[in-house]
Amino acid sequence: MKNIFGLILFFCSFAIFGQAQEQPEDLKVGLVLSGGGAKGLAHIGALKVIEEAGVRIDYIGGTSMGAIIGSLYASGYSAKQLDSIFKATNFNALIQDDLPRGVKSFYEREDSERYAVTLPFDHFKIGFPSGLSKGQNIYNLMAYLMSPVEEIEDFSELPIPFFCMGTNIETGEEVLLDRGSLPQAVSASGAIPSLFSPVEINGKLISDGGITNNYPIEELKKRGVDFIIGVDVQDSLVNRKKLKSAFEIMTQVNNFRTIKDMKNKRSKTDLYIQPDIREFTILSFEEGDAIIEQGKIKAEEFKADLEQLAKLQNISVERIHRNIQLSDSIHIADIHISGNSNYPRNYIRGKLKIDTDTKISYRDLGRAINNLSATGNFKRIEYELLKVSANKQDLNLIVTENSNNTSLRLALHYDELYRSAALLNLTRKSLLLKNDIISLDFIAGDNFRYDARYYVDKGSYWSIGLNSRFDQFGKNVPYSFIENNFDLGDYNINQVDIDYRDFTNQIYAETFFLKSFKLGLGGEHKYTQLETETIIESDNNQEIPFTILEESNLFSAFGYLEYDKYDNAYFPCKGLRFMGDFHAYVLESKASYDFTPFYIARGYIGYAFSPFKNVSFRLQSETGFRVGETEMNALDFYLGGYGNHLVNNLVPFYGYDFLSISGDSYIKSLVEVDFEPFDKNHLILGYNFANVENDLYSTGNFFSTPDYTGFALGYGLETFLGPIELKYSYSPERAESEWFFNLGFWF
């Protein structure tokens, strides 16, 4: 009633004074949009109705999500365009800074697919990140969408004048953001505490404007508008049943103030629109369509008032809003870098992989920024495109380096071979060189293991690495495994417990032809030992408590070639992966057998594709063979079990337990169908077949009917701990089944 009454007074004032003075040339309308996280999508629905009614907005003030949507509307996008943009946006990926696997280097992929939790550990003090997300993806999206107005630094010069609010996180004071970088300003205004890291602007550390001013109507009134429309999507208070997390409690506490403030601010609003979005939360982005619809439904109640308001404006809304056509490409004339001190220009350029005086797409520019962000060496990466000629621009890159050099990382794992395992990792960057990384994994559980790595990352140049690792596991195997691989005589036993130990040290150099294509060369020392306590040996009438089945101390040269475009390491839906590895074992210093030089080669190729929505097919084929006569068996190929990152030449194979099939050469193929009924949930049906024997390629049996086959049906779930998988497998020739369970990332 207040809104209608206000309009009646407006109309009456023109009637009363119509004879004494002319009607104002135009009526200036301001729009204030509150913050509210995902609830802010209701702004789009309200804007649709406002636009349809013909109301021209002359000034916009917003906070948080209101700032994001308001800034895009102020940049010239229509409400219909905003609807399309936000419906096509994956908010989960934006919030989580979920960088595509393809933008990460091989080293960075291994890290992201190995550790569940990463904590700052500088000066040996455990810290916590300033936010779950750096907000880099949101900045990238805003920078792209705002590229048509990228040269405007004074926000009052936008197609619709605009401002937004932030909060100085050090002083608690509100900060007016009305000039500078528009993507940076709205990213800061929407930096919800604990969810996004604060943004530094002009020396101030700025977070979500909703902390201090979630509905900036007073600031809008200062801008000389005659009439204010307000869309309020702020949270309401909830009962204890919905206060289940620290984040929800913190949000509730902040709502105490904003709800109290609105009692006064609402009275200052000429037309107040408050959509009914009580059933949603500030993170309900997956329900965006319903939230937008609620904004539209509420605004429709004021459609007649809005149409009357439009009649008091002489200039139509069509002059401002148009269907913005974003440019597909830009021509980069030169690249300028600022803000870097620890990481040199050539390192940054090497990660960007952008040439100067080159035309690239905006998609490639976004991928280049993500390449740099994926290193983890920068808290934030921002850029400006400065016009130098009619069709060329300079890329001005502003980086904020990550001051955190030391991290503590954790992971948990369980599988049927290594059993339970807890990983504690210490990682230090810039220890000896500005672009080096040292990483120490300590793995405790049923089997102690470690993995120490030192890596000097030179981008597209030859990078240098050192690696030392120790693996061990115990496994109960049929005695036939001993008979087929080791000459110990005949014992009247069925099962044997073996202990497998591997100690490997490597030095290598590798280079990258493309982001996903690497070549490496190196030298390796490997000590292996297989022993059992099941068989007791006698020496000079004294029993030895274990029997060493095999022991060796090898030195080799190796080379590898790898191409990896899989979109997911554990559940790939698309992409191609190829791997080739060759080891020449030429020296030995301690062997329990007669050593002669030998060579081992392995190759793998896999292809994943999705012909239908939520359905993926994976085709894989691999082979391995040994050249040269040797009595060593520890490096033979052992098929069976299920898993990833298995030591040496252990190869997963459905239908058989670990170490069930062995030979010095093999060929294997796998077909899998992956159905994803819900996001990150996988139902997988697989079939594999193989031939395994000594001298397989010499006999020509690799072309024969497969000797070994197996089926598997499994369920997989992607979690922050890594994949959780349960698989049932069956082998027709054995007429037996095997169950495999895996929890967490493989390491």
Disulfide bonds with the S-S distance in Angstrom:
none
